[in-house]
Amino acid sequence: MYDPITMKLNADPYILSALKEDITSEDVTTNSVMRKPRLGEVDLICKEEGVICGLDVFARVFELIDREVEVTIFVKDGDQVKAGEKMAKVRGDIRALLSGERTALNYLQRMSGIATYTRSVAALLEGTGIQLLDTRKTSPNNRIFEKYAVRIGGGHNHRYNLTDGVLLKDNHIGAAGGVKEAVAMAKEYAPFVRKIEVEVETLDMVKEALEAGADIIMLDNMTPEVMKEAIQLIDHKAEIEISGNVTRENIEKIKDLGVDYVSSGALTHSAPILDISLKNLHPVS
C-alpha cells in the first residue's frame, strides 16, 4: 500500500494534519530541554504479543518532521511480534524524535491493534470459504490506515467509501419507497459495472431483493434461524453477506451457514491498541 506515490498522494496529508494537531506553534517541552540540535537514537519496543502494522506510517511521521531522520526497521507489517521485542530504531535530531513520538506511536498502536484483532477473527473463519470484511465504521480521517490494517490482519475491504459501490440500506430503501423501487433506481443510475447490494432484515425483503435482481443480499441483524431460511430462499441466486454486531465472540454461530461474506464493524471500531513504546532515548556522537 505504501509505495512512494500512494504515500505522498494519500497518506501524507493525513499524517501532516495529525502532526499539526499536536504541534500548533511549537513543542514547548522539547524546546525547553533541548535548545540546539543534537543527534540521538531511540528504540521501538513491543510491550505485548500481537501483529505489527503501520511501520511505514510510523517512519513517515519522523521523515515529515525532519528528512534527515533514519528509521531502521527489523520486522515487517504482518509479522507476529512478542513482548520485549525490539522492532526498530530511530536516529536523528533528538528534537524531531521527541516531537514526533506520540503521533508516530498513535498510528502504529492503532493499526497494529486492528491487525491483531482482525487476525484473531479471521482465524475463526479458516477453511469456511467466507471472506471477512470491514465496514465504513472507521475513525474520521483514518480510513486509509485502518482498512490497510484489516488487510494486514487477514481481512478484506468492503467499500472504501460511498463512491465504491451501491449498498442500499434501510434508509435508502425507505427513501425510494421499497426494495424493488430502490434496486430499479440503482440499476438505472449506477454504472453497469457496479454490483448492487441490498440490506434486508426480513424474509419478505429477501424475496423482494431476489425479484428485483440484487447481486448481493446482506442479511442484517437476523437470528441464525431466520438466516438459514433466507439462505434457502436465495439458493445461490445472489451472493450473501451477513452483517450486524458480528464480533469475535459470536462469529462461531454463523460460520457454518454457507455464506460468501461476513462483515464486522468491530474490526475497526472496537479493536484495542497494541501496546508499543519508544524507549532508551540517548544522545549519540
N, C-alpha and C positions, 0 to 999 in steps of 0.2 A: 504493500500500500504506500509506503513512504519513500518512493523514489523522489529524486530532487524536484521534479516538476510538480508532482502531486503535493509535496510538502509546501513549496512556495505558493502555489495557487490556492490550496485549500486549508492546510493546517496552520501556516504561519500567521494569517490574520487573527485566528482564534488564540494562538499562543501569545501573540503580542498584546491582544486585548486582556488576557489574563495577567500578563506582566504589568500592564498599565493599571489594572485594578489594584495590584499590590504595591505599586510604586507610583504615586501621583506626582510627587516633586523630587523626593529623594528617599533613600533608605537611611533614616536618621541614626538608627542604632549602629549600623555598619560604619557609617561615616564618622561616628563618634570614636570608635575604637581603631579604625584603620584609615588614617588620614592620607596615606600615599599608596601607590600600587605596590604590591608585594606578592611574589609567586608562592602559591600554596597548593596543597593536594588534599583530597578528602575521599573516603571510601564509601561505596554504596553497599549497604549491608541488608540482607533479608532477615527479618525477625521472626518469620513463621513460614511453614511449608505452603507452597501454592504454585500457580502458573504465572510466570513473569510475562508482562505485556506492556508495551509502550516505551521501550528503550530508546527508540529514535526520537520520540517526542521529548523524553527526559533530556537527551543530549541537545536537542534543538533549542530548548529553553536557554541553556547557557550560551550556545552559539549566537543567539539573537541578542544577548546582552553584551557579549564580547567575543568577536570572531577568533581570538587567539586561544580561547579555552579548548583544551583537549580532553575528550572523553574516551577512555579505553574500556571497552565492554568485554566481559568474559563469558557471557551467556547470550542466548538469543531468544527472541519472542517465541513463546510456546514451550519453553523449557520448564520442567518441574524443578523448582528450587527449594532449598531447605533452610531452616533457621540457622543463622550464623554464617551463611554463605556470602562471600564477597563477590558481588556481581559486576562491579565496575569501579573505576577510579576516575576522578575528575581533577584536572590540573589546570591552573590558571591564576589570574589575579584573584586574590582572596576576596576582594570586594564583590566580584562577579559571582564567586561561589556562594557567598553568604546571601546576596540579594536574590539569586535565582533558586535557592534551595527549596523554599516552600512550594513555589509554583511547579517546579520540576517533580517534586515528590507527590504533589496533589494529582498530577496526571498519571504518574506511574502507579501509585497506590490504587487509584480508582480503576484504571484499565486492567491492572493485574487482578483486582478483586472480581471484576466482571468475568475475565477469562477463567479464573479459578472456579467460580460458581457455575459458569456455563459448562465447563468440562465435567463437573460432578453431575449435572443434569443430563448431559449428552451420554454419559456412561450408562445411564439407566435405560437409554433407548438403543444401545448397541444390539445389532442383529435383528432389529424390527423392520428396518427399511424406512422408518419415519424420519423426516428431516425436522430438526429442532430449529425454530425460527424466533427471531427477536421481534420487537414491535417499534412503534414510534414513541414509546414512553421512555424518552431519554431526557437527560438534563439539557436545558436550553444552551445552545452553542457548543455542546459537547458530543453531538451525534456522530460526527466523523470518527471520533476517538472511541466511543462506546460500541458502535457497531463493528468497528475493526476488532475490538477486544472480544466480541462474541465469536467472530470467525476464528480468532486465535484459540479460543476455548473449545472449538469443535462444533459450534452452532452455525447457522446460516442466516443471512439477512433477508427479512421481509422487505417491504417498500422502504427505500431510503427516505423519501419524502412524498408529498402529495402529487408530485409530477410523475412519479414512477409507475403508477398503475391505478386501475379503477377498483376501489373497495367500497361497495355500497353497504353502509352500516345502518342501524335502526333509524337515525335521524334523516339520512339521505332518503331512505325508503318512505319515511313519513312525509318528507317534503315533496316527494314525487307522487304520492298517493297510493303507493303499494309496490310490491316486489316486481310484478310484471311491468308496471309503468317505468320503474327505475331502470330495470335492465334494458328495456326498449330505448329509453333516452340515452343510456350509456352506449349502446350499440350504434345509435345514430350519430353521436357526437365524438366519441373517442376514436383514435386511430385504430384501424383493424388489427394491427399487430399487438395491441394490448389485450391481455386476458381480462375478463370481468369476473370479479369475486363478489359474492353476496353473503352477508352475515345473516344467519337465521336463528330464531330462538324457539320455534315450534315446528311440529311436523307439517302443518299446513303451509308454513313458509318454505319448507324444504320442497314440497310439491310445486309451489309457485315458481321457485327458483329453477327447478328442473324444466318445467314447461316453458319458461322464458328463455332457456338456453344458457344459463350461467356456466362459466368454465370451471370455477372453483366455488364450493359451498363451504362456508365457515360455520361450524356448529358451535354456537356461543352459549356458554353457561348452561348447558344441558346436563341432566343426570346421566350416568352411564347407561341406564335402561333406555332412556329416550334416544340417546346417541346410537345405540345398537339398532333401534327401529329406523332411525334416519339413515344410517349407513345401508341398511337393507333396501330402503326406498331408492336411494341414489344408485345403488347397484352398478358402480363403475361408469355411470353416465356423466359424471363430473369428478374432478379431484376434490378431496375432502381435507379440510383443516379443522382442528379442534382448538378452541381458544376459551379464555375466561378463567382467570385466577389459577392458572397452571403453575405449580411450583415443584421443587424437588421432592417435597413431602407427599404430593398426591399424584404425581405423574405415573406411578405404577398402575393406577386404576384404569388408565386409558391406553397404555402402550400396546395392548394385545387386541385392540379393536380393528386393526387393519386399515388405518387411515394413512394419508400421504404426508401430512404436516401437523405439527403441534407448535403453536406459538405461545410465548411466555413473556409478558412484560416484566416479570420478576428478574429476568436475566440482567436487565439494565437498571430497574428502579429499586431493587431490593438486595443486590449483591453487596456484602460488606467489603470494605477495602482490605487489601493485603498490607500487613504492617512492614514497612520498609523505612530505613533511615540513612541519612548521610552522617558518618561518624569519623572520628580521628582526624579532623582538620588540623593541619600543621603547616608551617612555613617550610619551603624548600629553597635551597640555594641555587 
